[in-house]
Amino acid sequence: MPGIPRKAAFALAASVSLALLTAACTGSSGTGASDDPSKGTTLTFWHGWSAPSEVKAVEKLVAGFEKAHPHIQVNVVGNMTDDKINQALRAGGSKAPDVISSFTTNNVGKFCSSGALVDLDPFFEKSGIDPAKTFPKAMNEYTRFDGNRCAVPLLGDAYGLYYNKTAFEKAGIEAPPKTWSEFVRVAKKLTIPQGSSYKQLGFMPNYHGWETTTEHYLGQFSPTYFTPDGKSNLAGDPAFETGFRLQKKLVDELGGFEKLEKYRAGLGDEWGPQHPFHTGQVAMQLDGEWRLGMALDAKPDFEIGVAPLPVPDDQADQYGKGYITGTIAGIAATSEKQNAAWELVKYMTTDTDAVVGFSNDIHNVPSTLEALKSPKLKYDPRFKTFLDIAAHPHSSTTPASVNGGAYLVTVQQLGYDYESGRLTDLKAGLRKAAQQIDTDIAQAK
């Protein structure tokens, strides 16, 4: 839906290319702010949305805040990337933002460890708000790093399974798969060969597929990425090996890596109307909540079904969970108006009606537990699947790291090497990748 395609396209790249925030960032991470928010002031808010409908939605959100806080005016600046935000947070000054929002949760570790954004826990305490009772568990996790809550969720994304109901009926499949073994059987049954290729592929499993990244897959296996002492747990948690092996089995069962890659190369663009799920060339698709609107806009000649992704067979009781990410907001440490800035952040992220209204306009998942169950939410009934995934106690995210998403790039490369056959000893590959992750983090520190 609006805004998310751009976010998903550059999020991981931005998390890797973003220069590490340095000690040039100034300001207190505590409650040292001395400004009086009850007096007239003007804040500057930077965000990344750029499409006209998105910009209008942000302006509507801010207008609601200004109506409730007539003494605080907000200058809104859109289409701001993390690189621009990073530069401004380091430089400070009168033109720098007081409040920022970012699409890249992978950068929370950098924002927090550098002191670029203030720790919000003291502000939550002062306002009598308990984040653990306000936000879904996974969203609480991706807005903190090393004991510092320097960010707060501002709408979220949840990943689930889209499926072609018409193709299911033709194949005699009555319901979407709930376990991984069922998923493999259904994907094979939905696959229709055509010469050396496919007339219809049940599911595109390759990691270069649309949203089939390692972290999105692994969210169904609930792995622990780091040990308590901050070391990579890639070789220690069996969930990683299980996840990689089951994905590789699916690749092999559906024709093998080379055949699938050849088919994928001829399919449509992920963000255009010719996406292979829209055209019926792929019968099931791992994707986020925004895909529903895009698929409906493409006017497919089949009925679209939505369900949670399947889980490993030994975690069948956790069916309904999924991978969670989203947009974050924070207060610049260089801001001299942090108390007023908190009023804006608090309104945008914890006021139920504000969160619901913004969700209705942007078509992303609400980011508070109260908003997720609000009767004021307006959505296609199928969208509720993503609301339930966001609220599921076993839904998970990828943890913040001091060097952003660099460790996820290492994990993804491992996936590429293993599914393609370049890596045959998975256990050795997991150990090597873990060593690389530890080395990269040590260098970043």
N, C-alpha and C positions, 0 to 999 in steps of 0.2 A: 504494500500500500504506500501512500505518499511518503517519500523521504527515505525509506528503508533501502531500496535498491542501491542508492548512492552510498549509504552507510556501509552496507555489507560489502560493497565493491572495494572500498579503500581502507576499511577498518584495520585489517591485519597489516597491510603495507604501511599505514601511518604509524602503527604501534612500533614497527621495527625501525623506520627511518627517522622518527622523532628523536632529535638530539637529547641526550640525557640532561635533565634540568640540573643546574649547578647551584653552587652556593651564592650565585649572584642574586638568587631570590631572597628577598628580605621580608621582614614582618614577623609577627608573633603567631604561633600556632595555638595559643591559648585564648583566654578571654580578655586579652589586653586592650581590646577595642574600647575607645572612650567616647565615640560619637553618640549623640542623642538622637535616636530614630524618630522621636516625636517632633523634632524640628524639621523645617523644610530642607530637603536635600535632593540631589539628583544622582542616580546610579547609572552605571553603564553595564549593559548585559550583552555578552557575546554568545552567539549560538551558531550551529552549523547548518540549520535548515535553509534551503534556497528556493525550492519550487514555490510558485505563487500561493498555492493552497496552504503550504506549510508555513510560509511567512505570515499569512493572514491568521493562521491558528495561533502562532506565537504572539502576535500583536493582540489578539483577543484575550489570551491568557494574561498578558501584562496589563491590559486595560482593566481586567477584573481586579488585579492587585492594586492598581492606582485608584480605583473606585473605593476599595476598602481601606486604602492608605493614602488619602488625598495630599498628605504632606510630603510624600515621596514620589518623585517622577523618575521614569526609567527611559534612558536612551538605548534603543535596541539595535544591535548590529548583527546581521545574519551572514551566512555563508563563510563562517570562520573555521578554518582547519586547525588541527592540533598544532601544526607547525607555527601558524600565526599566533595561536594562543600561547604557545611556549615562549616565543620571542617577547610577547607583551608582558607575560608574567615575570620574565627575567628583567626586563627594562623598567617596568613600573612607570611612574609619572602620571600626569593628569589625563593622558589619552588611553591609559591602560584600563582594562575592564575591572569592575568590582566583582562581578559574578560571571562565571563561564559555564557553558555546557559542552560536553564532548560526546561523540558517538563511540569513542574507543575505550571501552572498559579496560583493555589491556594496558593502558597508560596510567591507571590508578596508582600502581606501585611507584612510578616515576614522580607523579604529582605529589604523593604523600611523602616519599623518602627525601625529596629535595626541599620540602617546606614551601613549595610554590602555592599550595592551597592550604588553608588553615584547617586544623582539627575541629570538626564540627561537634564532637561529643559534648564539650562544655556548653555549646549553644542549645543542644537538645536537652541537656540537664536543666539549664536555666529556664527553658520553655516547658519543662515537665513532660517531654515526649520520650517514650521508650522506643528506640528504633526496632528492637527485637519484636515488639508487638505491633509495629506500624508497617514494616516492609516484609515481603516474602523472604524466606531464609537465604536463597541464592543471591537475591539482590543486596541483602545485607552483607554478604560475603564479598561481592565484587566492588563494593564501595569502601573497603578498608584495606590497609596494608600495615603489617608489623605494629599493630596496636593503635594505628592512627586512622580515624574515620574522616578522611579529607574530602569525601564526596558523598553524594546522596542520590538515590535513583530518581530519574525523571522519565517515566514511562519505560517499558521493557519490551523485549523480544523473546518469544518462546518458539521452540522448534518442534514440529510434529510431522505427521505423515499425511500427504494428500494422495488420494487414490481415485481411479477412474471407475465409478460405480457401474457404468455400462459394460466395461471390459470384465469387471468382476462377475456380473450376471451371465455374460456369454461363456465365461470359464466355469460357471457353476460354483463360484466362491460366495458364500453367504455373508461374511463379515471380515473386516480388516484383521490382519494377524496381530496377535498380542505377544507372542514369544518369538525368539530368534529362529528356532527350528521351523515354526509356522511361516515366518517371513520368507525363509529360503524356499520352502515348498510353494508358497503363493507366487513368489517372483518367477520361479521356473514355470509354473502353470500358466502364467500370464504372458510368457515369452513366446512369440510366434516367429519362427525362422523364415527367412526369405533368401534363398540362395546361400551365399557366404556371409550374409548379414541378417538383419532382422526387419520384419514387417512391424512388429511391436516388441519392445523390450519391457519385461516386467518391472525392472528397477535398474537404474544406472549406479552401480556400486563404487566406481572408481573415485579416488580422492580428488581427481580433477573435475569431477562432476559438479553439478549445480548444488552448492551448499553441503555436499557430502565430504566435509572436512573431518580431519581426525578428531578435533574437539567436539564436533556435533555428534559424531558416532559414539565417542567414548562417554558422553554424558549419560548414555543408557546403561553403562557398565559401572558408574559411580566410582571412578578411580580416585586415589589420593595422590596428587601430583608431587607433593613435597612432604618430607619427613618433618617431625617437630623441630628439628634443628636446621631446617631450611635446605636440606639436600634433596636432589631429584630422587623421586621414588619410582621412576620409570621401570627399573629392573627389580624393584622390591615388591610392588603391588601386583599380584597376578591378574588383576582386572585389565591391565594394559595388554599383557600377552593374550589373554582371552579375546579381548576386543579386536586386536590385529588379526588373530588367527580366524575368527569368525567372518570378518570382512573379506579376508583372502579366500576363504572357502566359498563365499558368495560370488566373488569374482570368477573363480574357477568353474563353479556350477553354471554360471550364466554364459560361458563361452570362452573365458580366458581374457587376460589383460589386453593383448594385442587386438583381438577381435572387437572388444568393447571400445577401445580407444579409437579404432577406425570408424566405428559407428558414431561415436561421440563427435568426431571431427566434422561430420556432415550434418549435425543437428543445429537448431537455431540458437540465437543469443539468449543468455539467461534473463536479460531484462527487457526483451522485446516480446511482441505478440506471438512469435514463432518458437517460444520456449517449447521443448519437446513434450512437456506434460500438457500444455495447451493444445498441441496438435495431435495428441494421442499416440505419439511415437514412443513414449515412456508411460507405463500404466500406473506407477507409483513414484512419489517424489518426496524426499526429505527436504523440508523448507520451513521458513518462518511464517508468522501470522500474516505478513503483507502479501504472500503469494495468493491468498484467496481472492482479494480484490483484483489483482493483476490477471488471474486466471478467468474470473468472471468477465472482466473487460474484454478479454480476447474472444468471448462468445464461443466456447467449445461446443462440439456437437455431442457431448456426453454430460452426465450428471457428476458433479464433483463431490467426493466424500472427504471428510477430515477426521483423523484419529490420532492418538498419541503414537509415537514410534514404539515398535516392539522392544521388549527387554530380554535379557538372557533368560534361558529356561529356568535357572536356579533362582531368579529374582522375579518370578511371575507375580508374586504378591505386591510388587512395586510398580506394576503396570499403570501407566498414567503420568509417569514422570517424564522429564525432558531436559534439554539443555536451555539455559536461560542467560541472556545478556541484555544490554539496553543502553540508554543514554544516561549520562551522569551530570550532576551540577555541583559546583563548588564555589567557594569564596576566595578571591585572590589575597595572598598574604600581604601584597603591596597596597591593598586598599586601605584607605583611612576612614572608610565608612562601613566597617564590618558589621556593626549592629543593625544598620539599615539594610545592608546586604542580606543579613540573616532573615530579616522579615520577608524579603522577596523569595529567598530560597525556601523558607518554611512554607510560604503560601503555595508556591508552584509544586512542591513535592509532598506536602502533608495535608493540605486542605482537600477534603474528599471531593467536593463539588468541582474544584479547580482541576484536580487530577482527572476526574471523570469527563469533564468538558474537553480537556485537552486530548484525552484518549479518543473521544468521539470524533474530534476534528482531524487528528493525525492518523487514527486507526492503528495505534500500537496498543500493547497490553498495559493496563493501568499498573502503577507501581506501588500501591498500598493495598493492604489486606481489605480495608473497608471499601476502597474503590472497586476492587475486584468483584465484590458482591453487591454493588450499588444497583438499585432498580432504575437509575437514570442512565445506565449504559445503553447505548444504541448499537446493535450489531446484528449481522447475519447469525442465525442460530448456530451455524457451524463454527463461528468464531469463539464460541464458549469453550471449545476444546482447548484453546490456547489460554484462556483465563484459568481453566482447571489445571493445566500444566504448570502455569506460573505459581499457583497456590499449592501445588503438590509438595508435601514435606520432603520427598526424596529427589525432587528436581535439583539440578546442580549447575555449577558454572566452572570456569577455569580461574584459578586463584591469581591474584596480582603478584607481580614480581618486580624487583628493583630495575630490571632492564626491559620492562614492558612485555611484549609478546614474543621476544626472541626465543624463549624456550618452546613456544608453540610451533615456531618455524622448524626447529630441530625435530620435534615430534612428527610434524607433517612430512618432512623429508624422509624420515624413517618409514613412514607409511608408503610414500612413493616408491622407495627402494624395495620394500617387501612385497607390495602387490604386483610390481612389475617383474619380480624374479631376480632383480639385481642383488638382493639380499636373501640368502637362503637360511642363515643361522639367526633366527629371530632373537633368541636369548642373548647372543653376542651383540646383536644390533641394539638391543635395549640397554645393555651395559655401556656400550660406547656412546650412545646418545645421552645417557644419564651423566657420564663423565663430561661430555661437551657442555651440557646445560650447567653443571656445577662450575666449570671453568669460566663460562661466559658470565655467570652471576658474580663470581669472585672478582673478575676483572671490572665489572660494572660498579661494584662496591668500592 
